[in-house]
Amino acid sequence: RSCLRADCPGADSAQAGRGASCQGCPNQRLCASGAGAAADPAIEEIKEKMKTVKHKILVLSGKGGVGKSTFSAHLAHGLAEDENTQVALLDIDICGPSIPKIMGLEGEQFLEDNLGVMSVGFLLSSPDDAVIWRGPKKNGMIKQFLRDVDWGEVDYLIVDTPPGTSDEHLSVVQYLAAAHIDGAVVITTPQEVSLQDVRKEVSFCHKVKLPVIGVVENMSGFICPKCQKESQIFPPTTGGAEAMCQDLKIPLLGKVPLDPRIGKSCDKGQSFLVEAPDSPATVAYRSIIQRIQEFCSQRLPEGENLVGS
């Protein structure tokens, strides 16, 4: 396993755990023992299970509260509007599983015949229960979701992740390393306090060789439903996602304006795309979803070699 430091020699190196850059690393003892170089057999098992899943998309964000789970849910809703497209939504936000609420599911894993959902939220006795787990237990749950769930024939598997670049992100990338991930959609809001964490997220993607499909700017202005005047609730003081994407040379998939009905739809467990078909936000969502579909259709089956265990 790599610790993702720029000067990490890697678990397979003869200097693993012994190099100067290894000093102070929490994995130093593991790497020095040689145990870290052993491949997890689950990677091949997951590769076999994922042969029936055509496209795998990770939804990431550097900062919490930017609408990542809301976007994941509506990406799933939008793709599943075509009854011939099989969609699965996997929630690996172990400590904050909001997908069951947003999707209007209570103990059920299927919303429609062609849209399945899996989340740790289904395993809790109460939605108010806290999940207080250390990294290894989170990793084990993600492994189980990928390996043991009967995904069946799926066109799109959307993985909703927690904010940041931590255990859950490393685990899902490593476990899907041999199964080909199409790429990541990164969610942000316009203000710099969000963008600075998104830059870290993009850096993470580059380090683990995870393709960046593009960035979505959520809460991008507010269009008054009465007068249609636009206001900037979160001013893009440093140019917003558009300037950041130009600087990092990654695509900007689109900007989704604020609409109070998005929050209401999520609280009711309904698709905003259906509830407000004429909203500028719905138009933006549909354009972004189309661009993601186009990206996936151009991907080769093998793809890049991601950082594995």
C-alpha positions in Angstrom: 0.0 0.0 0.0 1.2 3.5 -0.7 0.9 6.3 1.8 0.5 8.7 -1.1 3.6 10.8 0.0 5.4 12.1 -3.1 8.6 10.4 -2.0 7.0 7.1 -0.7 9.2 4.2 -2.1 6.1 2.0 -2.2 5.2 -1.3 -0.4 6.9 -3.4 -3.1 10.2 -1.6 -2.9 13.3 -2.9 -1.1 13.3 0.4 0.8 9.7 -0.1 2.0 9.6 1.0 5.7 13.4 1.6 5.7 13.8 4.8 3.6 14.3 8.3 5.1 10.8 9.3 3.8 9.3 6.4 5.8 10.2 8.0 9.1 7.0 9.0 11.0 4.7 7.2 8.6 2.0 5.2 10.4 2.5 2.3 8.0 6.3 2.1 8.5 6.3 -1.1 10.6 3.9 -2.8 8.3 5.9 -2.0 5.2 9.2 -3.0 6.8 7.8 -6.4 7.7 6.9 -7.1 4.0 3.3 -7.8 4.9 2.1 -4.7 3.1 3.4 -6.0 -0.2 1.0 -8.9 -0.2 -2.0 -8.4 -2.5 -5.4 -8.5 -0.9 -7.2 -11.5 -2.5 -10.4 -9.5 -2.3 -9.1 -7.4 -5.2 -9.4 -10.3 -7.7 -12.7 -11.4 -6.2 -14.1 -7.9 -6.6 -12.8 -7.8 -10.2 -14.7 -10.9 -10.9 -17.9 -9.6 -9.3 -17.6 -6.3 -11.2 -17.4 -7.9 -14.6 -21.2 -7.4 -14.9 -20.9 -3.7 -14.1 -20.1 -1.6 -17.2 -19.3 1.8 -15.8 -18.1 2.8 -12.3 -18.2 6.4 -11.2 -16.9 7.9 -7.9 -18.5 11.1 -6.7 -16.0 13.0 -4.5 -15.8 16.3 -2.7 -13.0 18.0 -0.6 -15.5 19.7 1.7 -18.6 18.4 3.4 -22.0 20.1 2.8 -21.4 21.0 -0.9 -24.2 18.7 -2.2 -22.2 15.6 -3.1 -24.9 13.1 -2.0 -27.6 15.2 -3.5 -25.7 15.1 -6.8 -25.1 11.3 -6.6 -28.8 10.7 -6.0 -29.8 12.8 -8.9 -27.2 11.4 -11.2 -28.7 8.0 -10.4 -32.3 9.3 -10.9 -31.3 10.9 -14.2 -29.6 7.8 -15.6 -32.4 5.5 -14.5 -35.0 7.5 -16.3 -34.1 5.4 -19.3 -35.8 2.1 -18.3 -33.3 0.1 -20.3 -30.4 1.5 -18.2 -29.6 -0.5 -15.1 -28.3 1.8 -12.3 -26.8 1.0 -8.9 -26.0 3.6 -6.2 -23.5 2.6 -3.5 -23.2 4.8 -0.4 -19.8 4.4 1.3 -20.2 7.5 3.6 -20.1 5.1 6.5 -20.5 7.8 9.3 -23.0 10.0 7.5 -25.1 7.8 5.2 -27.7 10.2 3.8 -28.5 8.3 0.6 -31.4 6.3 2.1 -33.2 9.5 3.2 -32.5 11.3 -0.1 -33.7 8.3 -2.1 -36.9 7.9 0.0 -35.9 4.4 1.1 -36.6 2.8 4.5 -35.0 -0.6 4.7 -35.4 -1.3 1.0 -32.5 -1.5 -1.4 -34.4 -1.1 -4.7 -36.2 2.1 -5.6 -37.3 1.1 -9.1 -36.8 -2.0 -11.2 -33.7 -0.5 -12.8 -32.3 1.5 -9.8 -30.8 -0.3 -6.8 -29.3 1.3 -3.7 -26.9 0.0 -1.0 -25.9 1.9 2.1 -24.7 1.2 5.7 -27.8 3.2 6.6 -29.9 0.1 5.8 -28.0 -1.9 8.5 -28.7 0.5 11.4 -31.5 -0.2 13.8 -32.3 3.6 13.9 -31.3 6.4 11.5 -30.1 8.3 14.5 -27.5 5.6 15.4 -23.9 6.7 15.2 -21.4 4.6 13.4 -18.2 4.8 15.5 -15.7 2.8 13.5 -11.9 3.0 13.0 -10.4 2.7 9.5 -10.0 -1.1 9.3 -13.7 -1.8 10.0 -14.8 0.9 7.5 -12.5 -0.8 4.9 -14.0 -4.2 5.7 -17.5 -2.9 5.1 -16.6 -1.3 1.8 -15.0 -4.6 0.8 -18.2 -6.5 1.7 -20.3 -4.0 -0.3 -18.2 -4.5 -3.4 -17.7 -8.2 -3.2 -20.8 -9.6 -1.5 -23.7 -7.6 -2.8 -25.4 -9.2 -5.8 -25.0 -6.3 -8.2 -26.2 -8.2 -11.2 -26.0 -6.7 -14.7 -25.5 -3.0 -14.2 -24.8 -0.2 -16.7 -23.7 2.4 -14.1 -22.4 2.0 -10.5 -22.3 5.3 -8.8 -20.3 5.4 -5.6 -21.1 8.2 -3.2 -18.1 8.9 -0.9 -17.6 10.9 2.2 -15.7 14.3 2.1 -11.9 14.3 2.0 -9.2 11.9 1.0 -9.1 9.2 3.7 -9.6 5.5 4.4 -12.8 5.1 2.4 -11.4 6.7 -0.7 -8.2 4.7 -0.6 -10.2 1.5 0.0 -12.6 1.9 -2.9 -9.9 2.9 -5.3 -7.7 -0.1 -4.2 -10.5 -2.6 -4.3 -11.6 -1.5 -7.7 -8.1 -1.2 -9.0 -8.3 -4.2 -11.2 -12.0 -3.6 -12.2 -11.6 -0.3 -14.1 -13.1 2.8 -12.7 -14.2 5.2 -15.4 -13.4 8.2 -13.3 -14.4 10.7 -10.6 -16.9 13.6 -10.5 -15.7 16.2 -8.0 -18.3 18.4 -6.4 -17.6 22.0 -5.1 -19.3 25.3 -4.3 -18.1 28.6 -5.7 -16.3 30.0 -2.7 -12.5 29.6 -2.1 -13.0 27.8 1.2 -14.5 24.9 -0.8 -12.2 25.2 -3.8 -9.0 24.8 -1.7 -10.1 21.4 -0.6 -11.2 20.4 -4.1 -7.7 21.0 -5.3 -6.5 18.5 -2.7 -9.1 16.0 -4.0 -7.9 16.5 -7.6 -4.3 16.0 -6.4 -5.5 12.7 -4.7 -7.0 11.6 -8.0 -3.7 12.3 -9.9 -1.7 10.4 -7.3 -3.8 7.3 -7.5 -4.2 7.6 -11.3 -8.0 8.0 -11.0 -9.3 9.9 -14.1 -11.2 13.1 -13.3 -14.4 13.2 -15.4 -14.9 16.8 -14.3 -16.0 19.2 -11.7 -19.6 20.3 -10.8 -20.1 23.6 -9.2 -23.1 23.3 -6.9 -25.0 26.3 -5.4 -23.8 28.4 -8.3 -26.0 31.5 -7.8 -29.6 31.7 -6.8 -32.3 32.5 -9.4 -35.4 33.9 -7.7 -38.4 31.9 -8.8 -40.6 35.0 -8.8 -38.5 37.7 -10.5 -35.9 35.4 -12.1 -33.2 37.7 -10.9 -29.9 36.0 -10.1 -28.0 36.6 -6.8 -24.6 35.2 -5.7 -25.2 33.6 -2.3 -21.7 32.1 -2.3 -19.6 34.7 -4.2 -16.8 33.2 -6.4 -14.1 35.4 -4.9 -11.3 33.6 -6.7 -13.1 32.9 -9.9 -15.1 29.9 -8.7 -14.8 26.4 -10.2 -14.4 27.8 -13.7 -11.1 29.5 -12.9 -9.9 26.5 -10.9 -10.7 24.1 -13.7 -8.8 26.2 -16.2 -5.8 26.4 -13.8 -5.8 22.6 -13.2 -6.7 21.8 -16.8 -9.7 19.6 -15.9 -13.2 19.9 -17.4 -16.0 21.9 -15.7 -19.1 19.8 -16.3 -21.5 22.5 -15.3 -22.9 24.8 -12.7 -26.1 24.0 -10.7 -27.9 27.0 -9.3 -29.5 27.0 -5.9 -33.2 26.1 -5.9 -35.0 25.6 -2.5 -37.0 22.8 -4.1 -33.9 20.7 -4.3 -33.6 20.5 -0.5 -37.4 19.8 -0.2 -37.2 17.0 -2.8 -34.3 15.4 -0.9 -36.1 15.6 2.4 -39.2 13.9 0.8 -37.1 11.3 -0.9 -38.2 12.4 -4.4 -36.4 13.2 -7.6 -36.0 16.9 -8.1 -35.7 16.3 -11.8 -39.3 15.0 -11.8 -40.7 17.5 -9.3 -39.3 20.6 -11.0 -38.6 19.7 -14.7 -38.5 23.4 -15.8 -36.1 24.6 -13.1 -32.7 26.0 -14.3 -31.1 23.6 -11.9 -32.8 20.6 -13.6 -31.6 21.9 -17.0 -28.1 22.0 -15.5 -28.3 18.6 -14.0 -29.4 17.0 -17.3 -26.6 18.7 -19.2 -24.1 17.4 -16.7 -25.5 13.9 -16.7 -25.3 13.8 -20.5 -21.6 14.9 -20.4 -20.8 12.1 -17.9 -22.5 9.6 -20.2 -20.5 10.8 -23.1 -17.3 10.5 -21.1 -18.1 6.9 -20.1 -19.0 5.9 -23.6 -15.6 6.9 -24.8 -13.7 5.0 -22.1 -11.8 1.8 -23.1 -12.6 -1.4 -21.2 -9.2 -1.7 -19.7 -8.5 1.9 -18.6 -5.6 3.0 -16.5 -3.8 1.0 -13.9 -5.0 2.5 -10.6 -2.9 2.4 -7.4 -3.6 -1.0 -5.8 -2.9 -2.6 -2.5 
